[in-house]
Amino acid sequence: MRPTHLIALATARADELPGAERENPFGPEWDVYKVRGRVFLLVPLDGTGRVTLKSHPEDSVALRETFADIVPGYHMNKKHWITLLPGRSLEDDLVTELVTESYRLVVEKLPRAQRPVDPQLFGRPTP
């Protein structure tokens, strides 16, 4: 996966999510995606093509062990964040799913009245 493709895929998914907003609180070098003021996706605009996402601690360990292009979160809490690197081990569907899961993890911590979606149902297949 090319660096530009990884960023385009992750940010396109983030742009689709209800209540998601892109900000630049760290300056023009970073796009930061938030829902109700809480970060779920960080995209450095330095040409590396990496993106950083929130992840369940158990999932982040399994993802790092399974995919060569998933590493501990760059400049973030290594237990709760992962960084996706452009590379051959990542497929489009996985990137989209990981962005959605990061969003869901943040939404579920919001007070119920502030949640733009039900995190238990949003983005999950209908039975």
C-alpha positions as CSV (number, residue, x, y, z in Angstrom):
1,M,0.0,0.0,0.0
2,R,1.4,3.4,-1.0
3,P,1.7,6.1,1.7
4,T,-0.8,8.4,-0.1
5,H,-3.3,5.5,-0.5
6,L,-3.2,4.7,3.2
7,I,-3.8,8.3,4.2
8,A,-6.5,8.7,1.6
9,L,-8.3,5.6,2.7
10,A,-8.1,6.4,6.5
11,T,-9.2,10.0,6.1
12,A,-12.0,9.2,3.6
13,R,-13.4,6.8,6.2
14,A,-13.0,9.3,9.0
15,D,-14.8,12.0,6.9
16,E,-17.8,9.7,6.6
17,L,-18.3,9.1,10.3
18,P,-21.1,10.9,12.1
19,G,-19.9,13.9,14.1
20,A,-16.3,13.5,13.0
21,E,-14.3,16.7,12.6
22,R,-10.8,17.4,11.2
23,E,-8.7,19.9,13.2
24,N,-5.1,21.0,13.3
25,P,-4.5,21.6,17.0
26,F,-0.8,20.7,16.7
27,G,-0.2,23.0,13.7
28,P,-0.5,22.4,9.9
29,E,1.8,19.4,10.1
30,W,-1.0,17.1,11.6
31,D,-4.6,16.4,10.7
32,V,-6.4,15.3,13.8
33,Y,-9.8,13.7,13.6
34,K,-12.1,14.0,16.6
35,V,-15.6,13.2,17.6
36,R,-17.1,15.5,20.2
37,G,-13.6,16.9,20.9
38,R,-11.9,13.5,21.5
39,V,-9.2,12.2,19.2
40,F,-9.7,8.9,17.2
41,L,-7.3,9.4,14.3
42,L,-4.0,11.3,13.9
43,V,-2.4,11.8,10.5
44,P,1.0,13.4,10.3
45,L,1.5,15.3,7.0
46,D,5.2,14.6,6.8
47,G,5.1,12.2,3.8
48,T,5.6,9.0,5.8
49,G,2.1,7.9,5.1
50,R,1.5,6.6,8.6
51,V,-1.7,7.0,10.6
52,T,-2.3,6.5,14.3
53,L,-5.6,5.0,15.7
54,K,-7.0,4.0,19.0
55,S,-7.3,0.3,19.7
56,H,-8.4,-2.1,22.4
57,P,-5.2,-3.2,24.3
58,E,-5.7,-6.9,23.5
59,D,-6.5,-6.2,19.9
60,S,-3.4,-3.9,19.5
61,V,-1.1,-6.7,20.6
62,A,-2.7,-9.2,18.3
63,L,-2.7,-6.7,15.4
64,R,1.0,-5.9,15.9
65,E,1.9,-9.7,16.0
66,T,-0.1,-10.4,12.9
67,F,0.7,-7.5,10.6
68,A,4.2,-6.3,9.9
69,D,2.8,-2.8,9.1
70,I,1.1,-2.2,12.4
71,V,3.3,-0.9,15.2
72,P,2.8,0.7,18.7
73,G,1.2,4.2,18.5
74,Y,3.7,6.8,17.3
75,H,4.1,9.3,20.2
76,M,1.1,7.9,21.9
77,N,0.3,5.5,24.7
78,K,1.6,2.2,23.3
79,K,-1.1,0.2,25.1
80,H,-4.1,2.0,23.6
81,W,-2.9,3.3,20.2
82,I,-1.5,1.7,17.1
83,T,0.2,3.2,14.1
84,L,-0.4,1.8,10.6
85,L,2.5,2.1,8.2
86,P,2.2,1.9,4.4
87,G,3.1,-1.6,3.4
88,R,2.0,-4.9,1.8
89,S,0.5,-6.5,4.9
90,L,-2.5,-4.0,5.1
91,E,-5.6,-4.3,2.9
92,D,-8.1,-1.6,2.3
93,D,-10.9,-3.3,4.3
94,L,-8.7,-3.7,7.3
95,V,-7.7,0.0,7.3
96,T,-11.4,1.0,7.0
97,E,-12.4,-1.4,9.8
98,L,-9.6,-0.1,12.1
99,V,-10.6,3.5,11.6
100,T,-14.2,2.6,12.4
101,E,-13.2,0.7,15.5
102,S,-11.1,3.6,16.7
103,Y,-14.1,5.9,16.3
104,R,-16.4,3.5,18.1
105,L,-14.0,3.2,21.0
106,V,-14.0,6.9,21.5
107,V,-17.8,7.2,21.1
108,E,-18.5,4.6,23.7
109,K,-16.6,6.6,26.3
110,L,-18.7,9.7,25.6
111,P,-21.8,10.5,27.8
112,R,-24.8,8.9,26.2
113,A,-26.4,12.3,25.4
114,Q,-23.3,13.3,23.3
115,R,-23.0,10.1,21.3
116,P,-23.7,10.7,17.6
117,V,-24.3,6.9,17.2
118,D,-24.8,3.8,19.3
119,P,-21.3,2.4,19.5
120,Q,-22.7,-1.1,20.0
121,L,-24.5,-1.1,16.7
122,F,-22.7,1.4,14.5
123,G,-20.5,-0.2,11.7
124,R,-21.3,-3.7,12.7
125,P,-22.9,-6.2,10.3
126,T,-26.6,-6.7,10.7
127,P,-27.4,-10.3,12.0
